[in-house]
Amino acid sequence: GTRTDRLSPRAVVGGLLFRQITTGADFTCGVTTDFRAYCWGYGGRGVLGNGQTDEHDSPVAVVGGHQFRQLDAGFDHVCGVSYPDNRVYCWGGNRDGQLGIGTRTGPETCIADVGNLGACSTKPVPIASTSTFRQVATGWYHSCAVTTDDRLFCWGLNSSGQVGDSTTAFRQA
């Protein structure tokens, strides 16, 4: 609930009970014991998933009414596996297609840094896939997810071959 640097662990305010957490560049997200997603910290590029781009020093609910079994935070985006239907939803920056929605643009344009605009989504959007998933992982500007039948899909920035398709070609979904 403050912006004071801490040298030892402190309880997160709000009295929520968490089953899983993940940290991004300068924000944190977690899944509560009732499968609800909350995020806090820097809100630029929509990384908090609350429909805004402002900062919060305590947990705020991710909008959309989705429940999540697992979240993972990249540099400027978050993806999660929904509960109980096992779909992947992502939010935050989409400059390199890391949201997996089939485009580098986004439903919104957010201020990424002072004076910089970038494609983003301030709320969860489904990836462009009809598969069901059991795990998602995010990187700097890319994402990957494992399906319920053990296949791996990756998308986003591929400049070092991180999408795993034997190329360095950009992959949007």
N, C-alpha and C positions, 0 to 999 in steps of 0.2 A: 503493500500500500504506500510505499515511499519511493523516492528516486535516489536513495542513499546507497552507495556501494557497500556491500557486505563481505566481510572476510571470513565469516562462519555461517553455516546454514541457518535460515530463518523460515518459519512457517509462512506459506502463501496465505494472504487474507481471504476471507469469504466463507470459510468453513466447509468448503467442498471436499469431497473424498475422491481421490483419483486412482484409476486403475492403470494408466499409462500416460507418459509425457514425452515431449520432443522439443528440441530447441532449434531455432533458426538463427539468422545472423544477429539480431537484436530483439528477439521476441521469443515467447514460449507458448506452447499449446499443450493441452492435455485432454484426456477422455475420463470422465467421471465414472463412478461405479454404476451409474444408471445410463451409461453409453452416450452422454451429452458431451459435446466439444466446447471447450473454452480456450481463449487465447488472451495474452496480455503482453505489453511492451510497445515497441515501435509499430505503428499501424500503416506506414506508407506502403504503397502498392496493394493495399487491401489485405495484408497478411493476417490480420486478426479475424477476418471472415465475418465481421459484424455489420457489414454494409457500409462501412465508413473507412476513412484513411487516417483517423486520429490515433494518438497514443493513449494507452490505458495502463496505469500502474497496479491494477488488480484484474482478476479474470473477468472477461466479458463473454457472453454466450455467442457462439457461432450461429448465424441466422439460417433459416431454411427448414427447421424442424427435423433435420436428419439426426439419426443416432449413428454413432461410429464405434467400431470395435478397435480400430487402430488408426493413428495419425503419424505422419512423418513430415518434418519441416526441412525445406531446402534453404538456400540463401534468401530468396524473396517469395517463396510460395509454400503452400501446404497441400498435401493430398491425404485422403483418408479412405478407409474401407468402411462402407456403411454396414449397419447392423439392423435387421437380420438379413438383408437382401444381397450383401456382398458386392455392391457396386463401388466404383471409385469416383470420388468427387474431389476437385481441386479448387483452390482459390489463391489469390495473390498475383504476382507478376507473371506476364506471359510473353515477354520480349522474344524469347526463343522457342515458344511453343510448349513450354514446360507444363502447362495446364492440360495438355492432351485433348483439346477441343477441336483439333483439325485446322487451326489457323494460328498465326502469330499475333493477330489482333485479339481484342478481347471484347467482352460485352461493355467494357468501360475503358476510359482513359484516366489513369491516375498519375499523380505527381510522384515520380520515383525518387527524385532527389531535388534539391532546390533548382528550379528552372527546367527540370527534365520531365517530360511526359512519357508515359509508356503504357502499353496495353496491359490490362489487368482485369481481375474480377474481385470485387469486395465481398462476394458471398460464394458459397460452394456451387460449382457447376459440374455436371457429369462429364467424364471423359468420353471421347467418341468411340465407344466400344459397347457391344452388347454382352460381352463375357462377364462372368462372375469372378471375383478375386478374393484371395485370402490374405494378401500382404501387399503393401505399397512402400516404396522407398524413394526418397528424393535426393538429388545432388545439387550442385551449384545452380545450374539452369536446365536440368533434365530430370526425368522421373522414370521409374520402372515399377512394374507390378506383376505378381505371380497369380495366375488364375487358379481356380479351385481344382482344375485338372493338371496342375503343375507346369503350365507353359509360362514363359517369361516374355513380357512385352515392355519395350522402352520407347521413350519419345523425348523430343526437345533438342537442345544444343548437342551437336555431335562432332565438334571440332577436333576431338582427340579419340574418336571412335567409341565414346562412352555409351552409345545406344546399342552397340554390339551387333551391327548388321554388316560388318566387314567393309564399311565405308566411313567417310567423314562427311557425308551428305547430311544436310539438315532434315530432321524428321518431325513433322507436326503432330502425328498421331499414329 
